[in-house]
Each structure stands twice: as structure tokens, then as C-alpha cells.
Amino acid sequence: MRDDDVDRSGLAMDRAALQAFLGEAFPQVGADFTVERAAADRVVVALETAERHLRPGGTVSGPTMFALADVAMYLAVLARIGPEALAVTTNVSIDFMRKPPSGARLTCTARVLKLGRVLAVGDALIEAPGLDGPVARASLTYSIPPKR
């Protein structure tokens, strides 16, 4: 499904707005991530891995996959609440299930499962082409700052 074909109802920020916000708020890493899709029920973010993302043994490192899951969930929350730079991760549990190969293009699908006034809870699934099944899955909770 192309981004042009998704339901945008319930979105505070679309794909282009999320990508622009990421580059502005996090210029040190924003260009590493590509927002492929934004819908009310999910956000898909991609990361082209390079040598700097590898651990000994030639596989993509855990911190790299953690960062992808965290960024994807952050953007999924912002897609629903709007540009709030101070929404922060309060809890993450991640399971690494398969080794993505070096140079893999990872995609992460993040879903907000519950959006409250103070907390957002969701999950993230990371996949790599050519692998049968996900490489990692995460459960994340974000704290949403009060409106001023």
C-alpha cells in the first residue's frame, strides 16, 4: 500500500511533516531514517544500514535496531499528537530474534496501541528483506508532556 492510499483521518502529522520534524529536531541522526508511511494505525520507518551499524561478526547491532524501534514509535506518537519534541521514552522491552545481514535495509512498523493524556503505549516490529520473519520486536511506552 502506497502512502498516497492510506487513511489520514486521525493524523496530526503526515509522512512529510514527520520526516521534516525528525530532521529539524534531531539533525545529528534525522537523515539516517526515512519515514515511508504514516497512517492513523501505524508508521513505517526505514534505515539503510552501513558499516557503522555493525557489531563484531558482521550483523546489525542491537543499539541500531533499538534506535530504529525508538524513532519509529516516537514518530507514531507524534503522528497522532502533533510536533511535541519533549515526548520521551519511559520504557522499552526489545527481543532480538534474527540476525539481519550487513547492509540490510531494515523497516520498522510501529503501532500506537493506547494513547492517553500522559502515556502512549505501542509496539514495533523490525524486518529485513530476505529473512523469514521479523528480526526484532519491541514494546515501548512514551511520556507525553502536559499542554502548556
Beta strands, then each sheet from edge to edge (+ up, - down):
strand 1: 33-39
strand 2: 42-48
strand 3: 54-55
strand 4: 59-60
strand 5: 88-96
strand 6: 105-115
strand 7: 119-127
strand 8: 136-143
sheet 1: 1+ 2- 6+ 7- 8+ 5-
sheet 2: 3+ 4-
end
